[in-house]
Amino acid sequence: MQPDNQIYVPPSFIALFSDARGRLTVPAAEVADRYELCEDLANHLVEQAQGLHHGAAVPSEEEILDRMLAALITPESGFTLPEGHWVATRLAELLNWPAPRLPEAPIGS
């Protein structure tokens, strides 16, 4: 990203802020800031997801991820739809669970 920024932002996250030609649509510093926020949230949610799974409050890994994704993609969450999808997918990766089913984006959004 930036020469003075030591944070590695993975291509999967950069793609959220890139146009069809691969150019960033927002400043690189903003991408790095949003990545840090999303990565921190995914890591923070690991313990909560494990607790739900082991406490049997929610029966399956898939349902836990579906519920967390649903919360992440609400306007009140402060995350964009692509960021919410990325966090849920990253959470599944950190937990070594199957990736969540991502709902289709409405046409025109």
LUMKOL-162153 format. One record per atom (N, C-alpha, C): x, y, z; residue in three letters; atom name; chain; residue number from 1. Coordinates in pm, whole numbers. Example, Ala and Ser with C-alpha at 12.3 -4.5 7.8 and 13.67 -1.06 7.14 Angstrom:
% LUMKOL-162153
       c1       c2       c3   residu   atome   chaine   num
     1319     -569      780      ALA       N        A     1
     1230     -450      780      ALA      CA        A     1
     1320     -330      780      ALA       C        A     1
     1285     -225      708      SER       N        A     2
     1367     -106      714      SER      CA        A     2
     1290        3      787      SER       C        A     2
END
This chain:
% LUMKOL-162153
       c1       c2       c3   residu   atome   chaine   num
       84     -117        0      MET       N        A     1
        0        0        0      MET      CA        A     1
       90      125        0      MET       C        A     1
      116      181      119      GLN       N        A     2
      202      300      126      GLN      CA        A     2
      339      258      175      GLN       C        A     2
      444      326      127      PRO       N        A     3
      579      288      169      PRO      CA        A     3
      599      296      320      PRO       C        A     3
      536      392      389      ASP       N        A     4
      555      406      532      ASP      CA        A     4
      457      323      614      ASP       C        A     4
      369      249      548      ASN       N        A     5
      271      167      617      ASN      CA        A     5
      321       23      620      ASN       C        A     5
      335      -33      739      GLN       N        A     6
      388     -168      755      GLN      CA        A     6
      279     -275      753      GLN       C        A     6
      155     -235      735      ILE       N        A     7
       44     -329      735      ILE      CA        A     7
       31     -393      597      ILE       C        A     7
       24     -526      596      TYR       N        A     8
       -1     -597      470      TYR      CA        A     8
     -152     -610      454      TYR       C        A     8
     -204     -553      349      VAL       N        A     9
     -347     -564      318      VAL      CA        A     9
     -360     -668      208      VAL       C        A     9
     -431     -777      234      PRO       N        A    10
     -439     -884      134      PRO      CA        A    10
     -518     -841       10      PRO       C        A    10
     -486     -903     -103      PRO       N        A    11
     -556     -870     -227      PRO      CA        A    11
     -708     -886     -218      PRO       C        A    11
     -754     -982     -138      SER       N        A    12
     -899    -1002     -125      SER      CA        A    12
     -967     -879      -65      SER       C        A    12
     -896     -808       21      PHE       N        A    13
     -954     -687       80      PHE      CA        A    13
     -936     -568      -13      PHE       C        A    13
     -821     -557      -76      ILE       N        A    14
     -798     -448     -171      ILE      CA        A    14
     -902     -451     -281      ILE       C        A    14
     -943     -571     -322      ALA       N        A    15
    -1043     -584     -429      ALA      CA        A    15
    -1175     -517     -393      ALA       C        A    15
    -1205     -504     -264      LEU       N        A    16
    -1330     -439     -222      LEU      CA        A    16
    -1332     -292     -259      LEU       C        A    16
    -1214     -234     -276      PHE       N        A    17
    -1202      -91     -302      PHE      CA        A    17
    -1136      -63     -437      PHE       C        A    17
    -1147     -158     -527      SER       N        A    18
    -1084     -144     -659      SER      CA        A    18
    -1188     -144     -769      SER       C        A    18
    -1159      -71     -876      ASP       N        A    19
    -1249      -70     -990      ASP      CA        A    19
    -1216     -188    -1082      ASP       C        A    19
    -1282     -195    -1196      ALA       N        A    20
    -1264     -307    -1289      ALA      CA        A    20
    -1121     -317    -1341      ALA       C        A    20
    -1049     -208    -1340      ARG       N        A    21
     -910     -209    -1387      ARG      CA        A    21
     -811     -233    -1274      ARG       C        A    21
     -860     -254    -1154      GLY       N        A    22
     -773     -282    -1040      GLY      CA        A    22
     -720     -158     -970      GLY       C        A    22
     -773      -40    -1004      ARG       N        A    23
     -728       84     -940      ARG      CA        A    23
     -813      110     -815      ARG       C        A    23
     -749      160     -712      LEU       N        A    24
     -821      193     -589      LEU      CA        A    24
     -922      305     -615      LEU       C        A    24
    -1038      292     -552      THR       N        A    25
    -1143      393     -565      THR      CA        A    25
    -1144      489     -447      THR       C        A    25
    -1063      460     -346      VAL       N        A    26
    -1046      546     -228      VAL      CA        A    26
     -897      553     -197      VAL       C        A    26
     -854      649     -116      PRO       N        A    27
     -711      658      -82      PRO      CA        A    27
     -660      530      -14      PRO       C        A    27
     -535      496      -41      ALA       N        A    28
     -474      376       16      ALA      CA        A    28
     -479      376      168      ALA       C        A    28
     -463      491      230      ALA       N        A    29
     -467      499      376      ALA      CA        A    29
     -605      458      429      ALA       C        A    29
     -709      493      357      GLU       N        A    30
     -844      455      398      GLU      CA        A    30
     -863      303      386      GLU       C        A    30
     -809      245      281      VAL       N        A    31
     -816       99      265      VAL      CA        A    31
     -745       32      382      VAL       C        A    31
     -627       79      416      ALA       N        A    32
     -550       21      527      ALA      CA        A    32
     -626       36      659      ALA       C        A    32
     -686      151      682      ASP       N        A    33
     -764      172      805      ASP      CA        A    33
     -884       78      812      ASP       C        A    33
     -957       66      701      ARG       N        A    34
    -1074      -22      699      ARG      CA        A    34
    -1031     -168      715      ARG       C        A    34
     -917     -205      655      TYR       N        A    35
     -867     -341      669      TYR      CA        A    35
     -836     -371      816      TYR       C        A    35
     -767     -280      881      GLU       N        A    36
     -735     -301     1023      GLU      CA        A    36
     -861     -321     1105      GLU       C        A    36
     -962     -240     1080      LEU       N        A    37
    -1089     -251     1151      LEU      CA        A    37
    -1155     -386     1125      LEU       C        A    37
    -1161     -426      999      CYS       N        A    38
    -1226     -552      963      CYS      CA        A    38
    -1148     -673     1016      CYS       C        A    38
    -1017     -670     1005      GLU       N        A    39
     -934     -780     1056      GLU      CA        A    39
     -946     -790     1208      GLU       C        A    39
     -941     -677     1276      ASP       N        A    40
     -957     -678     1422      ASP      CA        A    40
    -1092     -734     1462      ASP       C        A    40
    -1197     -695     1391      LEU       N        A    41
    -1331     -746     1423      LEU      CA        A    41
    -1338     -896     1401      LEU       C        A    41
    -1286     -945     1290      ALA       N        A    42
    -1288    -1089     1264      ALA      CA        A    42
    -1216    -1165     1376      ALA       C        A    42
    -1101    -1114     1417      ASN       N        A    43
    -1027    -1179     1526      ASN      CA        A    43
    -1103    -1172     1658      ASN       C        A    43
    -1167    -1060     1682      HIS       N        A    44
    -1245    -1043     1806      HIS      CA        A    44
    -1364    -1140     1809      HIS       C        A    44
    -1424    -1165     1695      LEU       N        A    45
    -1543    -1251     1689      LEU      CA        A    45
    -1511    -1400     1703      LEU       C        A    45
    -1385    -1437     1692      VAL       N        A    46
    -1347    -1578     1703      VAL      CA        A    46
    -1394    -1636     1837      VAL       C        A    46
    -1360    -1569     1945      GLU       N        A    47
    -1396    -1620     2077      GLU      CA        A    47
    -1548    -1628     2095      GLU       C        A    47
    -1617    -1526     2047      GLN       N        A    48
    -1763    -1526     2058      GLN      CA        A    48
    -1824    -1642     1978      GLN       C        A    48
    -1776    -1664     1858      ALA       N        A    49
    -1828    -1772     1774      ALA      CA        A    49
    -1799    -1908     1838      ALA       C        A    49
    -1678    -1925     1891      GLN       N        A    50
    -1644    -2051     1956      GLN      CA        A    50
    -1732    -2074     2078      GLN       C        A    50
    -1758    -1968     2155      GLY       N        A    51
    -1844    -1980     2272      GLY      CA        A    51
    -1985    -2022     2235      GLY       C        A    51
    -2037    -1963     2129      LEU       N        A    52
    -2170    -2001     2082      LEU      CA        A    52
    -2172    -2147     2037      LEU       C        A    52
    -2068    -2186     1969      HIS       N        A    53
    -2062    -2323     1916      HIS      CA        A    53
    -2049    -2426     2028      HIS       C        A    53
    -1962    -2398     2122      HIS       N        A    54
    -1940    -2495     2231      HIS      CA        A    54
    -2050    -2489     2335      HIS       C        A    54
    -2116    -2377     2347      GLY       N        A    55
    -2226    -2366     2442      GLY      CA        A    55
    -2356    -2419     2386      GLY       C        A    55
    -2356    -2455     2259      ALA       N        A    56
    -2473    -2510     2190      ALA      CA        A    56
    -2590    -2414     2187      ALA       C        A    56
    -2563    -2284     2209      ALA       N        A    57
    -2671    -2186     2198      ALA      CA        A    57
    -2719    -2178     2054      ALA       C        A    57
    -2628    -2198     1963      VAL       N        A    58
    -2661    -2202     1820      VAL      CA        A    58
    -2607    -2337     1771      VAL       C        A    58
    -2689    -2415     1705      PRO       N        A    59
    -2652    -2554     1677      PRO      CA        A    59
    -2538    -2578     1579      PRO       C        A    59
    -2515    -2492     1484      SER       N        A    60
    -2415    -2527     1384      SER      CA        A    60
    -2322    -2410     1352      SER       C        A    60
    -2206    -2445     1299      GLU       N        A    61
    -2110    -2345     1255      GLU      CA        A    61
    -2174    -2256     1149      GLU       C        A    61
    -2245    -2318     1057      GLU       N        A    62
    -2310    -2245      948      GLU      CA        A    62
    -2410    -2142     1001      GLU       C        A    62
    -2489    -2181     1099      GLU       N        A    63
    -2588    -2089     1154      GLU      CA        A    63
    -2521    -1974     1230      GLU       C        A    63
    -2415    -2003     1302      ILE       N        A    64
    -2341    -1898     1373      ILE      CA        A    64
    -2288    -1796     1273      ILE       C        A    64
    -2224    -1843     1167      LEU       N        A    65
    -2171    -1752     1065      LEU      CA        A    65
    -2282    -1676      995      LEU       C        A    65
    -2394    -1744      967      ASP       N        A    66
    -2507    -1676      902      ASP      CA        A    66
    -2560    -1562      989      ASP       C        A    66
    -2570    -1586     1119      ARG       N        A    67
    -2621    -1483     1210      ARG      CA        A    67
    -2523    -1366     1222      ARG       C        A    67
    -2395    -1397     1229      MET       N        A    68
    -2296    -1290     1238      MET      CA        A    68
    -2292    -1209     1108      MET       C        A    68
    -2302    -1277      996      LEU       N        A    69
    -2305    -1208      867      LEU      CA        A    69
    -2428    -1118      859      LEU       C        A    69
    -2542    -1167      903      ALA       N        A    70
    -2664    -1087      900      ALA      CA        A    70
    -2647     -959      981      ALA       C        A    70
    -2581     -968     1094      ALA       N        A    71
    -2556     -849     1176      ALA      CA        A    71
    -2456     -755     1110      ALA       C        A    71
    -2358     -811     1043      LEU       N        A    72
    -2254     -729      980      LEU      CA        A    72
    -2303     -652      859      LEU       C        A    72
    -2405     -701      792      ILE       N        A    73
    -2449     -635      668      ILE      CA        A    73
    -2569     -543      688      ILE       C        A    73
    -2602     -517      814      THR       N        A    74
    -2707     -417      839      THR      CA        A    74
    -2647     -278      829      THR       C        A    74
    -2725     -180      787      PRO       N        A    75
    -2671      -43      779      PRO      CA        A    75
    -2617        8      912      PRO       C        A    75
    -2675      -37     1022      GLU       N        A    76
    -2634        9     1155      GLU      CA        A    76
    -2495      -42     1195      GLU       C        A    76
    -2445     -144     1127      SER       N        A    77
    -2317     -203     1166      SER      CA        A    77
    -2198     -110     1140      SER       C        A    77
    -2214      -21     1043      GLY       N        A    78
    -2102       66     1007      GLY      CA        A    78
    -2011        4      902      GLY       C        A    78
    -2045     -115      856      PHE       N        A    79
    -1967     -182      753      PHE      CA        A    79
    -2046     -186      624      PHE       C        A    79
    -1974     -180      513      THR       N        A    80
    -2041     -194      384      THR      CA        A    80
    -2073     -342      363      THR       C        A    80
    -2159     -370      268      LEU       N        A    81
    -2193     -508      235      LEU      CA        A    81
    -2068     -590      200      LEU       C        A    81
    -1980     -540      113      PRO       N        A    82
    -1859     -617       84      PRO      CA        A    82
    -1769     -637      206      PRO       C        A    82
    -1759     -536      291      GLU       N        A    83
    -1678     -551      412      GLU      CA        A    83
    -1739     -656      504      GLU       C        A    83
    -1870     -655      520      GLY       N        A    84
    -1938     -755      602      GLY      CA        A    84
    -1912     -896      552      GLY       C        A    84
    -1921     -913      421      HIS       N        A    85
    -1890    -1043      361      HIS      CA        A    85
    -1747    -1083      389      HIS       C        A    85
    -1656     -987      375      TRP       N        A    86
    -1514    -1017      397      TRP      CA        A    86
    -1489    -1058      542      TRP       C        A    86
    -1548     -986      637      VAL       N        A    87
    -1529    -1019      779      VAL      CA        A    87
    -1583    -1159      809      VAL       C        A    87
    -1700    -1191      759      ALA       N        A    88
    -1759    -1323      785      ALA      CA        A    88
    -1673    -1433      722      ALA       C        A    88
    -1624    -1410      604      THR       N        A    89
    -1538    -1508      538      THR      CA        A    89
    -1406    -1523      612      THR       C        A    89
    -1350    -1412      657      ARG       N        A    90
    -1225    -1415      734      ARG      CA        A    90
    -1247    -1486      867      ARG       C        A    90
    -1360    -1462      931      LEU       N        A    91
    -1392    -1530     1056      LEU      CA        A    91
    -1396    -1681     1035      LEU       C        A    91
    -1461    -1724      930      ALA       N        A    92
    -1467    -1868      900      ALA      CA        A    92
    -1327    -1923      879      ALA       C        A    92
    -1243    -1847      810      GLU       N        A    93
    -1106    -1889      787      GLU      CA        A    93
    -1030    -1903      918      GLU       C        A    93
    -1044    -1806     1007      LEU       N        A    94
     -975    -1810     1136      LEU      CA        A    94
    -1021    -1928     1221      LEU       C        A    94
    -1148    -1964     1209      LEU       N        A    95
    -1205    -2074     1285      LEU      CA        A    95
    -1183    -2210     1218      LEU       C        A    95
    -1136    -2206     1093      ASN       N        A    96
    -1125    -2327     1013      ASN      CA        A    96
    -1262    -2393      993      ASN       C        A    96
    -1361    -2308      971      TRP       N        A    97
    -1497    -2352      941      TRP      CA        A    97
    -1524    -2328      794      TRP       C        A    97
    -1622    -2397      737      PRO       N        A    98
    -1658    -2369      598      PRO      CA        A    98
    -1703    -2224      581      PRO       C        A    98
    -1667    -2165      469      ALA       N        A    99
    -1703    -2025      442      ALA      CA        A    99
    -1855    -2011      443      ALA       C        A    99
    -1904    -1896      491      PRO       N        A   100
    -2049    -1875      496      PRO      CA        A   100
    -2106    -1858      355      PRO       C        A   100
    -2234    -1888      343      ARG       N        A   101
    -2304    -1862      218      ARG      CA        A   101
    -2330    -1714      213      ARG       C        A   101
    -2285    -1649      109      LEU       N        A   102
    -2303    -1506       98      LEU      CA        A   102
    -2427    -1477       15      LEU       C        A   102
    -2518    -1395       70      PRO       N        A   103
    -2639    -1364       -5      PRO      CA        A   103
    -2605    -1282     -129      PRO       C        A   103
    -2684    -1299     -229      GLU       N        A   104
    -2666    -1223     -353      GLU      CA        A   104
    -2697    -1077     -325      GLU       C        A   104
    -2619     -988     -385      ALA       N        A   105
    -2648     -845     -374      ALA      CA        A   105
    -2766     -815     -463      ALA       C        A   105
    -2858     -730     -417      PRO       N        A   106
    -2972     -693     -502      PRO      CA        A   106
    -2924     -625     -629      PRO       C        A   106
    -2994     -648     -735      ILE       N        A   107
    -2960     -586     -864      ILE      CA        A   107
    -2969     -435     -849      ILE       C        A   107
    -2866     -369     -900      GLY       N        A   108
    -2862     -222     -894      GLY      CA        A   108
    -2796     -166     -771      GLY       C        A   108
    -2745     -254     -683      SER       N        A   109
    -2678     -202     -562      SER      CA        A   109
    -2530     -201     -578      SER       C        A   109
END
